[in-house]
Amino acid sequence: MAEKARAGAARDSEALVQRYDAVLAAHPDLAGLLTPLRAEALRHAEAFGGGKRAAEPSAPPSSSQSPTPSPSPSVSASASGGPGPVPAEPKAALAELAAAERKLADRRGRALLEVPGELARLMASVAAAGAGHAYMLTEGAK
């Protein structure tokens, strides 16, 4: 049970890192806020035994390509089936990331009763960090 929970927690953190990458690719002007939070999410994945797939940030869009305005309300995050579309509005993208952090922190908090001591302590610590990230992202969206 513990290994399954640890592997799931690693995958969840890796998915969050991919979401940060998608938002950073769509909104590079948010790098000052998002880069440290992404790095923390990656460290969380590594603490759970994962993180290898998410270690390198996605390549930013080429500066030689000029952005084309789109009537769509969101920007596609990945054509290869990665995270879903990123909202075109930076504040909405931050709000979505905050919601993802909050949801994951809540899920980890509920899982504490089902895992052994050391893993429970790690999950509690990471859940608390995720709640802090959600707060920072919410404030950044204001």
C-alpha positions as CSV (number, residue, x, y, z in Angstrom):
1,M,0.0,0.0,0.0
2,A,2.8,2.5,0.9
3,E,4.7,2.0,-2.3
4,K,1.5,2.4,-4.4
5,A,0.7,5.6,-2.5
6,R,4.3,6.9,-2.9
7,A,4.2,6.2,-6.7
8,G,0.9,7.8,-7.0
9,A,2.1,10.9,-5.1
10,A,5.1,11.1,-7.4
11,R,2.9,10.9,-10.5
12,D,0.6,13.6,-9.1
13,S,3.6,15.9,-8.6
14,E,5.0,15.1,-12.0
15,A,1.6,16.0,-13.5
16,L,1.6,19.3,-11.6
17,V,5.1,20.1,-12.9
18,Q,3.8,19.5,-16.5
19,R,0.9,21.9,-15.8
20,Y,3.4,24.5,-14.6
21,D,5.4,23.9,-17.8
22,A,2.3,24.4,-19.9
23,V,1.4,27.7,-18.2
24,L,5.0,28.9,-18.5
25,A,5.0,28.1,-22.2
26,A,1.8,30.0,-22.7
27,H,2.6,32.9,-20.4
28,P,6.4,33.3,-20.1
29,D,5.9,36.6,-18.4
30,L,4.8,34.7,-15.3
31,A,8.2,33.0,-14.9
32,G,9.1,35.1,-11.9
33,L,6.2,33.7,-9.9
34,L,6.0,30.2,-11.4
35,T,9.6,29.0,-11.7
36,P,10.3,28.7,-8.0
37,L,6.9,26.9,-7.4
38,R,7.6,24.6,-10.3
39,A,11.0,23.8,-8.8
40,E,9.3,22.9,-5.5
41,A,6.8,20.7,-7.3
42,L,9.7,18.9,-8.9
43,R,11.4,18.4,-5.6
44,H,8.2,17.0,-4.2
45,A,8.0,14.5,-7.1
46,E,11.6,13.5,-6.4
47,A,10.9,13.1,-2.6
48,F,8.3,10.6,-3.6
49,G,10.7,8.7,-5.8
50,G,9.7,10.3,-9.2
51,G,10.6,13.4,-11.0
52,K,12.8,12.0,-13.7
53,R,10.2,12.6,-16.5
54,A,9.5,16.2,-15.3
55,A,13.1,17.3,-14.5
56,E,13.6,19.4,-17.6
57,P,11.2,22.2,-18.2
58,S,9.5,22.3,-21.6
59,A,11.2,24.4,-24.2
60,P,9.8,27.8,-24.3
61,P,8.2,28.9,-27.6
62,S,10.7,30.1,-30.1
63,S,11.3,33.8,-30.1
64,S,11.4,33.8,-33.9
65,Q,7.8,32.9,-34.1
66,S,5.4,35.8,-33.6
67,P,2.4,35.0,-31.5
68,T,-0.8,34.8,-33.4
69,P,-3.9,36.1,-31.7
70,S,-6.5,33.4,-31.4
71,P,-10.2,33.9,-30.9
72,S,-10.1,30.8,-28.7
73,P,-10.4,31.4,-24.9
74,S,-7.4,29.1,-24.3
75,V,-4.0,28.3,-25.6
76,S,-3.2,24.7,-26.4
77,A,-0.6,23.4,-24.0
78,S,0.6,20.5,-25.9
79,A,-0.2,18.8,-29.2
80,S,1.0,15.5,-27.8
81,G,-1.7,14.9,-25.3
82,G,0.0,16.6,-22.3
83,P,-1.9,18.9,-19.9
84,G,-5.1,20.4,-21.1
85,P,-5.4,23.8,-22.7
86,V,-4.0,26.8,-20.7
87,P,-6.3,29.8,-20.3
88,A,-5.3,32.6,-22.6
89,E,-5.7,35.1,-19.8
90,P,-2.7,35.0,-17.3
91,K,-4.9,35.6,-14.2
92,A,-7.2,32.7,-15.3
93,A,-4.1,30.5,-15.8
94,L,-2.9,31.3,-12.3
95,A,-6.3,30.6,-10.8
96,E,-6.3,27.2,-12.6
97,L,-2.9,26.4,-11.2
98,A,-4.0,27.5,-7.7
99,A,-7.0,25.2,-8.0
100,A,-4.8,22.3,-9.1
101,E,-2.4,22.8,-6.1
102,R,-5.4,23.1,-3.7
103,K,-7.1,20.0,-5.0
104,L,-3.8,18.0,-4.8
105,A,-3.1,19.3,-1.3
106,D,-6.6,18.3,-0.1
107,R,-6.3,14.8,-1.6
108,R,-2.9,14.3,0.1
109,G,-4.3,15.5,3.4
110,R,-7.1,12.9,3.2
111,A,-4.6,10.2,2.3
112,L,-2.6,10.7,5.5
113,L,-4.7,8.2,7.5
114,E,-4.1,5.4,5.0
115,V,-0.2,5.5,4.8
116,P,2.5,4.6,7.3
117,G,4.2,7.2,9.5
118,E,7.2,8.4,7.5
119,L,5.2,8.6,4.3
120,A,2.4,10.3,6.2
121,R,4.8,13.0,7.4
122,L,6.2,13.5,3.9
123,M,2.7,13.8,2.5
124,A,1.6,16.2,5.2
125,S,4.7,18.4,4.5
126,V,4.1,18.4,0.8
127,A,0.3,19.0,1.3
128,A,1.2,22.1,3.4
129,A,3.6,23.3,0.8
130,G,0.9,22.8,-1.9
131,A,-1.6,24.9,0.2
132,G,1.1,27.6,0.4
133,H,1.6,27.5,-3.4
134,A,-2.2,27.8,-3.9
135,Y,-2.2,30.9,-1.7
136,M,0.7,32.4,-3.6
137,L,-0.9,31.7,-7.0
138,T,-4.2,33.1,-5.8
139,E,-2.5,36.3,-4.7
140,G,-0.6,36.4,-7.9
141,A,-3.8,36.3,-9.9
142,K,-5.2,39.4,-8.1
